[in-house]
Amino acid sequence: MKSFNPQLSPTKERVIVVMPAYNAAKTLKLTYNDLPHHSVDGVILVDDGSRDKTVGIAQELGLKVFVHRRNLGYGGNQKTCYLEALKDGASIVVMVHPDYQYDPTLLPEIIRPIKERRCDIVFGSRMKGLSAYKQGMPWWKYMANVTLTWLENKVFGLQLSEFHTGYRAIVKKHSLA
């Protein structure tokens, strides 16, 4: 287990990474090892009924692990992630999927605007430079994501590279809003 930032104080943000997991055994260790642990105070994995060795690997890595007795789906998994992070004292919650479709090494850049008090929520993107496709996203999911994002950008007048991103950092007050 890697050590986390030991210098916690009431004036310092407590950054908790949450990992909503389902059958992530193949990529969990890589994702965890690539987290910039100097920027993180804890990691929580919520397993949504995996049929592989996700839970065992997470326990070997020393993560706090919560297991749903039955699959609650992505939304249910996210709710548990945020609830457990808040119970653990998080002031900033960062969702990092353990399938490595989001680059965990970018975490300091994701949380910087929050720490600098410039915003309360930051969204990352796996769609820049074909990174999601190169990191194993099935081509049909990639094309569906690109198409839906284009359509939603047109409808809402936005310019997002990924409308439905799972790589996000959020301050405590908004994490269950």
Number of C-alpha atoms within 10 A of each C-alpha: 10 12 10 14 14 9 8 11 8 6 6 10 18 23 26 26 28 24 26 28 26 22 18 24 20 15 15 24 18 14 21 24 14 15 20 14 18 12 16 22 21 21 25 22 29 26 27 25 19 17 12 13 13 25 26 12 16 24 13 11 15 13 18 15 16 18 16 15 9 10 14 15 13 12 10 13 23 21 16 21 26 26 13 20 26 18 8 17 16 22 17 27 28 29 28 27 25 26 23 22 22 24 21 21 15 13 24 16 11 20 24 14 15 18 15 9 8 9 13 18 19 17 18 22 19 22 20 11 8 11 15 20 18 13 14 12 17 11 12 10 12 17 13 11 18 16 13 15 19 17 14 16 16 11 9 8 9 13 12 15 17 21 19 13 16 19 20 20 26 23 21 21 11 11 21 12 5
